[in-house]
Amino acid sequence: MQTTIYQAEDEQELMARLWVPSLKDNPLAFVLYLFPWGQKGTPLENDTGPRKWQRDVLNDIAVHIAKNKGEIVFAVRQEAVSSVQGISKS
């Protein structure tokens, strides 16, 4: 059985920090804030942030969000990135 390691108040505090204007509409800032870039003992300890192509995609998404601010947009946004050996896939 899975045990809870956080209290409801902890989750509310985290959500409040993640929804600040500087993060909520900026996917790159969100990713830089949320993941432990360069932190020793983590899988990202040798990385300072997303790769250039990943930053480009995240910035493209931010532009799309900014262009559609204030409107209800039901369009699907699709982004294609060609894959070669070594590119992260999930």
C-alpha positions in Angstrom: 0.0 0.0 0.0 1.3 3.5 -0.9 1.8 5.9 1.9 1.3 9.7 1.7 4.5 11.7 2.3 2.9 15.1 1.9 0.1 16.8 3.8 -2.7 18.6 2.0 -1.3 22.0 3.1 2.1 21.1 1.5 0.3 20.3 -1.8 -1.6 23.5 -1.6 1.6 25.5 -1.1 3.3 23.8 -4.0 0.3 24.5 -6.3 0.3 28.2 -5.2 4.0 28.5 -6.1 3.5 26.7 -9.5 0.6 29.0 -10.5 2.5 32.3 -10.1 2.3 34.3 -13.3 6.0 33.9 -14.1 5.5 30.1 -14.3 2.0 29.3 -15.3 2.2 30.7 -18.8 5.9 29.9 -19.4 6.6 26.2 -19.9 10.4 26.8 -20.0 10.4 28.7 -16.7 8.2 25.9 -15.2 10.5 23.1 -16.3 13.6 25.1 -15.0 11.9 25.6 -11.7 10.4 22.2 -11.2 13.2 19.8 -12.1 16.4 19.5 -10.0 18.9 20.7 -12.7 22.5 20.3 -11.6 21.5 18.9 -8.2 24.0 16.3 -7.0 22.7 12.8 -6.6 19.9 13.2 -9.2 19.7 12.0 -12.8 20.0 15.7 -13.8 23.2 16.5 -11.8 25.2 17.0 -15.0 22.5 19.0 -16.8 21.9 22.7 -16.5 18.5 22.6 -18.2 16.6 21.3 -21.2 18.5 20.8 -24.5 18.3 23.6 -27.1 15.7 21.9 -29.2 13.6 21.3 -26.1 13.9 24.9 -25.0 12.8 25.9 -28.6 9.7 23.8 -28.3 8.9 25.1 -24.8 9.3 28.7 -26.1 7.1 28.0 -29.1 4.4 26.7 -26.6 4.8 29.9 -24.6 4.3 32.0 -27.7 1.1 30.0 -28.5 -0.2 30.6 -25.0 0.5 34.3 -25.1 -1.2 34.7 -28.5 -4.4 33.0 -27.3 -4.5 34.6 -23.8 -8.0 35.6 -22.9 -9.7 33.5 -25.5 -11.1 30.0 -25.2 -9.1 28.0 -27.7 -10.1 24.4 -28.5 -7.5 23.8 -31.2 -5.0 21.1 -30.7 -1.4 22.2 -30.9 1.0 19.8 -32.6 4.7 20.0 -32.5 6.9 17.6 -34.5 10.6 16.9 -33.7 12.6 14.6 -35.8 14.3 11.8 -33.9 17.8 10.6 -34.2 19.9 8.4 -32.0 20.4 10.0 -28.6 17.3 12.2 -28.5 15.1 11.7 -25.5 11.8 10.0 -26.4 8.8 9.3 -24.2 
